[in-house]
Amino acid sequence: MSTSSATAAGALLGTLGIANDLQSELAEVLNREHQILTAMSVEDLMKLEVQKEAVLERIRVQAQEVKTCMKALAQGLSLPDIEAMSLSRLASHLKEPDRTRLRKAQEALISLTGSVRERNRVNDRLIHVSLSYVTQFMNLLRSMLAGVPRYLPDGSIQEPQESGRLVALKG
């Protein structure tokens, strides 16, 4: 392996390490989000949303950096661009110990991404259940407030209509 490809492999491993750190940070943010959702603190949730979006943007930028490093490594190894599309394919062209290091970095990133997806799925479900309760409550309020107006045009209060059973009991 040439010096340029060794340098490119090192750069790729470094960027994968940063991507791994960012996924860990996102996992922590999602854990805090879960705690805030269960505590129903809207103010804290709004603050956390800004932090979450910032982490997601940094992940997006880092993903581009990983792709750039993958292309540089493929070029350093004189591989066609198609080989730069997959970390597994790139790793298969590396010599030990870089091959093992790249595969371990990929496995760690895949594992973290899976846990982030699961946390996000749980939080999404919690949000949907909460929204369902809010919607049910709003519908209940609407139904309670719907109906005949209580005030007549002259300002007097309209007597509620009583059922036949209530009238019979008063009788």
ZINOR-V923428 format. One line per field, one symbol per residue. psi: psi as a letter, one per 40 degrees, with the letter a starting at -180 (. if undefined). A space follows every 10 residues. Layout:
psi = ???
//
This chain:
psi = hidddddddd dddddddddd dddddddddd ddddddddef gddddddddd dddddddddd dddddddddd ddddddefii dddeehdddd deeiiieddd dddddddddd dddddddddd dddddddddd dddddddddd ddddeiahid hideeihhhi hiiddddddd .
//
